């Protein structure tokens, strides 16, 4: 009887694994993306520009958990912080386009002139599987900086 109960419990937990783990690819949900950006903005308000930039540049920092990370650009399109691609820091990314020619950083900058936050979608290689996929990113402007995080759909 005990063995049957253990097997039943194991089957039940195995069936719940996708629910417990979140999305199948491990990508954050839209709500988690917004929450991550809000946390980074709050960190900025509490700790200031320099400390926030340092934390957002840490690949093992509090704002870099696998695919769930926040990057930072200024209103000129220059990448100020990126925990997963440090080679992008200092580069002006206005000319960067996805495979369809969409200049998503430029579109964010243009939208930031009239909106405090928003969503953008573009195509990008998913680092988990190497496939070009639809990515959505939430951004928020604070003190002349654009805090951005995204997920794959």
SETIZA-219335 format. One record per atom (N, C-alpha, C): residue in one letter; x, y, z. Coordinates in steps of 0.001 Angstrom, whole numbers, plus 524288, in hexadecimal, padded with zeros to 5 digits. Layout:
N
AXYZ
...
//
This chain:
153
X803377FB5380000
X800008000080000
X80366804F280000
X80762804EE8034F
X80AE180970803A3
X80D9D80A4F7FE6E
X80F4F806037FBF5
X811FF806677F6E3
X80E58808C47F2C7
X80970807367F2BB
X8059D809577EF03
X804BF80F277EFF1
X80489810B37F4DE
X803C48163B7F628
X80877819767F461
X80D28817637F514
X811E081A2C7F35E
X8120081AB77ED73
X8108D816987EABE
X81076816CD7E506
X80C6A81AC77E336
X807D781AC57E59F
X803B781E7C7E42E
X8058D8241B7E526
X8082D824FA7E989
X80A2082A307EABD
X80E4782BE07E6CA
X811B48283F7E560
X815C7829867E18C
X8136E82ADC7DC3E
X80F88827E27DA87
X80CF0828F27D58D
X80A3F82E3F7D5BF
X807B382F737DA14
X8050E8346F7DAB5
X808EF838FC7DA6A
X80D4B838907DD37
X8113983CBD7DD20
X813B183D477D7C1
X814A8838F27D513
X816CE839277CFD1
X8130F83BFE7CC25
X80E0783AF67CCB7
X80A1883D8B7C96C
X809DF8435F7CA7C
X80B0F844FA7CF47
X80AE884A867D0AC
X80FEB84D767CF52
X813F884AC57CDBE
X818F884D507CCB0
X81880851FD7C90F
X815B5851A67C49A
X8154A856497C142
X8129185AD97C3F2
X80EC8859C37C73B
X80BFE85DE87CA00
X80F92860727CE00
X8128185D3A7D0CF
X8160585F3C7D4CF
X81A748624C7D254
X81C78860647CE08
X82102862C97CB8A
X81FB8867C97C8A5
X81ACC868F77C7AF
X8195886DA07C4AB
X818F186C317BEF7
X81ADA86F947BB93
X81A8786E927B602
X81E4686A337B48C
X81D218673C7B05F
X82068862D27AEF4
X8260E8643F7ADCF
X8270B868D07ABBB
X82C5F86A597AA67
X82F2E86CE67AEF1
X82C7286DB57B354
X82ED58706A7B7B4
X82EAA8764E7B714
X82C39878257B2F0
X82BD287DC47B1FD
X8281C880277B5F7
X82949884DC7B7BA
X825BD8876B7BB6A
X82089888D37B8DD
X81C878894C7BC16
X8176888AF97BA35
X81783890E27B970
X8137B892F77B6E9
X81315898A77B641
X812FE89B667BB8D
X81015899437BF3B
X80FD489B9F7C46D
X8152989B9C7C717
X81818897627C66B
X81D51897137C8BA
X8210789B007C630
X8206189BE97C121
X8239A89FBE7BE5D
X8228E8A5347C08D
X81DA38A6937C118
X81C368ABAF7C34F
X81E4B8AC2C7C8E3
X81DAA8A8187CBED
X81F868A8217D153
X825728A8F17D190
X8284C8A6597CE1D
X82E008A6D77CE11
X82F9C8AC807CCD3
X82D098AEEB7C8EC
X82E478B45B7C794
X82CE38B7F17CC28
X828608B71E7CE7C
X826CF8BA5B7D2F8
X82AB38B9E17D779
X82CA88B5287D861
X8308E8B4607DC7C
X835928B7637DB43
X837338B7557D65E
X83BF48BA257D4D7
X83B448C00A7D575
X836B38C20E7D3F7
X835A08C7AA7D492
X8358F8C9137DA60
X833258C5D27DD8D
X833078C6DE7E32F
X838908C6B47E57B
X83BB68C3087E3B5
X8412B8C2C07E568
X843F78C7D47E40A
X842FF8C9D57DF52
X845548CECA7DD95
X843B08D33F7E139
X83EAF8D38B7E269
X83CB78D7BD7E5CD
X83F468D78E7EB2E
X840338D2E17ED15
X842678D22E7F247
X848578D2CC7F25D
X84B028D0E57EE46
X850B38D0777EE68
X853A58D40D7EAAF
X850E28D69C7E721
X8536C8DA3B7E391
X8557B8D7B97DE92
X857328DB287DB21
X858CB8D9A47D5D8
X85D808D5F67D5B6
X861BF8D7787D83A
X8669F8D46D7D7CF
X866088CEE87D9F8
X863A48CE717DE84
X863008C9327E0D5
X85F548C5DE7DD85
X85B3E8C8497DB5F
X857948C5637D812
X85A4D8C3757D326
X85D4D8C6C67D0AE
X860228C5277CBF7
X863CE8C09D7CD3D
X866818C0FA7D196
X86A0C8BCBF7D324
X8670B8B7A27D3EC
X862988B7DD7D68E
X85F818B31C7D788
X85D318B0E87D281
X85B608B4637CF08
X859138B2887CA23
X85D378B0427C676
X862138B1807C746
X8664A8AF4F7C41B
X868588AA1D7C63D
X866C58A8987CAD7
X8689A8A3AA7CD29
X865AB89F0B7CACC
X8688889B6E7C86E
X86600896D47C61A
X863B1893337CA36
X86582893A57CF12
X863738906B7D34C
X86092893BE7D757
X85EFC898677D5C1
X85C7E89C097D953
X856B089B037DA13
X8544289E387DD3B
X84EB789D787DE80
X84B0589E777D9E5
X84CF18A0EE7D5C4
X849A18A20E7D144
X84B1A89EB67CC89
X84DA089A557CD91
X84F3A896CB7C959
X84E6A8912B7CB1E
X849D788F247CA06
X84884889C47CB6F
X8472E886CB7C673
X84B0E884897C3FA
X84A2F881BA7BF17
X84848885727BAE3
X843BF884277B891
X8417A887857B482
X83EAA88C3B7B6D1
X83E1288C4A7BBDE
X83B418907C7BE83
X83F3B8948B7C065
X840368987E7BD2B
X8440989C817BE81
X842258A1D57BCAD
X844928A5E17BED6
X843668AB467BD5E
X848458AD9C7BAEA
X847918B02B7B666
X84BDE8B33A7B432
X84A518B8F87B440
X84E178BC537B325
X84D4B8C1E97B3D5
X84FA98C4E17AF3D
X84C918C8767ACFC
X84E668CBDA7A8B5
X84D348D17F7AA27
X8503A8D5157A7F0
X84EE28DA917A8AA
X84B598DC467A42A
X8499E8E11C7A44C
X845E78E3057A05A
X848748E42879B13
X84D918E35F79AB8
X850508E3CE795B6
X851288DE7A79331
X84F868DA52795E1
X8501A8D50F793CB
X855028D24379577
X858048D499798F6
X85CD88D22579ACD
X85B858CE4079F28
X85D928C98479EAB
X85CE28C5917A2B7
X860488C70A7A75F
X85DD38C7B47ABD9
X860808C9507B09B
X861C88C4957B405
X85E698C0A57B3E1
X85F478BBEC7B704
X85CA78B74B7B45D
X85F5A8B2DC7B46D
X85D298AE067B24C
X85FDF8A96B7B4E2
X85D188A68E7B84B
X85F9A8A2577BB37
X8610589D8D7B7EF
X85E8689CC07B38E
X85F78898197B05E
X86308899167ABB4
X8637189DFB7AA00
X866B989F577A580
X869EF8A4367A6C6
X86DF48A39D7AA00
X871018A8327AB97
X873B08AAFB7A709
X8746A8A8467A2AF
X876D28AABF79E1B
X873598AEF779BBB
X86E538AF0679D0C
X86ABB8B2FD79B04
X86B238B82D79DFB
X86D1C8B7FD7A2BE
X86D658BCAB7A602
X870E58C0B97A360
X86ECC8C5797A2EC
X871988C9C97A06F
X870618CA6079AAA
X86DB98C68A7986E
X86C708C6CC792D8
X867408C996791F7
X8671D8CCD478DE3
X862318CF2478C3F
X85F588CB06788FF
X85A938C9BF78AA0
X857C08C56878843
X853098C72778505
X852D88CC34783AB
X84E798CE2A78088
X84E088CB5C77B53
X852608C9D377913
X852578C745773F4
X851788C17377417
X851268BF25778C0
X850628B97D77936
X84ADC8B81B7776C
X84A898B42677415
X845748B2717720D
X844F68AC88772A1
X840188AABE77309
X83F328A5197731E
X83F5C8A2F876D82
X83E2689E0B76CC6
X83EA189BA076792
X83AC389DD7763A1
X836CC8A0967657F
X832F98A307761FD
X8341A8A8D476121
X838778AAB07632D
X839EA8B0257627C
X837888B3DD76676
X835228B1C976A89
X832B88B51476E8D
X836ED8B72C77238
X8374E8BC5E77290
X83B0B8BEFB77604
X8387A8BFBC77B5F
X8387F8BB9C77E6D
X8356A8BB8F7833D
X837778BF5678764
X83C8B8C02D787C4
X83E8E8C3F578B94
X83CD48C97478A06
X83D478CAB678506
X83B888CFD378321
X835B28D0977841B
X832A38CC7B7833D
X82CFC8CCE27843A
X82BD88CDDB789FF
X82ECF8CB6578D67
X82E178CC5B79302
X82F6B8D20B79448
X833CE8D3E479243
X835798D9537933B
X8314D8DD237914E
X82F518DC3C78C97
X82B3C8DFA978A75
X826588DF8D78DD4
X824BD8DAE878F8A
X820128DA71792D4
X820EC8DCF97982A
X825BC8DCB579A1F
X826F28DEDD79F46
X8266F8E4C979F7C
X826388E74F79AF8
X8258B8ECFD79AD1
X8200C8EE9779C77
X81C518EB0D79BDD
X816DF8EC5279D1E
X8145E8E89E7A111
X817098E4547A26B
X814E78E0737A61B
X818FD8DF217AA3B
X817268DDFF7AEE9
X81AAC8DC777B325
X81C288D6B77B2E9
X818EA8D3907B06B
X81A048CDFA7B012
X8171C8CBAD7AB72
X818588C6D47AA43
X815AE8C4427A5EF
X818008BEEE7A4C5
X815D78BC837A0C2
X817938B76579EE5
X819658B7E879942
X81D178B4A4797C5
X81ED18B45179259
X81FC88AE957911F
X81EE58AD2C78C38
X81FFF8A7CA78A9E
X823CF8A7D37860A
X827038A3D3785CA
X82ADF8A34C781A8
X82CA989DA378176
X82F9B89C5277D7D
X8319B8970277CDD
X8373B896D777EDD
X83877892B2781BA
X83DB389231783F1
X83EE088C74784E7
X843DD88B29784B5
X8455D885C4785DA
X84484884A278BA3
X841A38807E78CA7
X840BB87ECC79200
X8459D87BD5793C2
X8484887DB5797D0
X84D1687B267997B
X84C4B875A579BA5
X8477E8745579D14
X8466986F1E79F2F
X8464386AE679B03
X844A686C6E79636
X84420868617922D
X846B0869D078CFE
X848D486E8178C8B
X84B7F8701E787C6
X847E88718178347
X842C4871887842C
X83EFC872C57800B
X83D9A8788C78021
X83C8687AB677B7F
X83A918801477B21
X834D587FF177CBB
X8338E882F6780B9
X82E40882EB782D6
X82C4C88877783CC
X82744888CE784B8
X824AC88DBA785EB
X825E188F2978B8F
X82849893AF78C5B
X829738958F7919B
X8264489A74792A2
X8244D89ADC79758
X8219A89F9A798F9
X824AA8A1E679D87
X824F78A70B79DA7
X827E38A9A87A1CC
X824A68AE1C7A40F
X824D38AE7D7A91D
X822618B2CD7ABEC
X826AA8B6A87AD61
X825928BBA77ACB3
X829548BFB27AE03
X826B78C3F67B135
X829EA8C67F7B45C
X828088CADC7B784
X82C568CEF57B7CF
X82AD48D3EC7B716
X82E8D8D8387B754
X82E9A8DA6F7BCD3
X833518DB2B7BECB
X833E78DDBC7C3DC
X838F98E0D87C3CC
X8388A8E5D07C4CF
X83D1D8E9387C54F
X840B28E8F97C080
X83E4E8E8D27BBE5
X841528E8D37B70E
X843AA8E3917B58E
X842208DF7F7B84B
X844058DA3B7B724
X83F6D8D6A87B5E2
X8405A8D2EF7B263
X83C4B8CF337B0E8
X83DB78C9E57B32C
X83A908C82D7B6DC
X83B268C30E7B94B
X837E08BF447B606
X83A3C8BAEB7B447
X837878B7657B0B2
X838828B1BC7B233
X8345F8AE997B1CF
X834BC8A8F37B28C
X830E18A6677AED0
X831C58A1787AD97
X82E5D89EF07A9CE
X82DB08991D7AAB5
X82AA6896D77A737
X829A88913D7A75A
X8286388F5F7A1DC
X8289888A567A11E
X827538880A79C05
X821D0885DD79C26
X81F218865B797C4
X819CB8844B79772
X819C187F3C79471
//
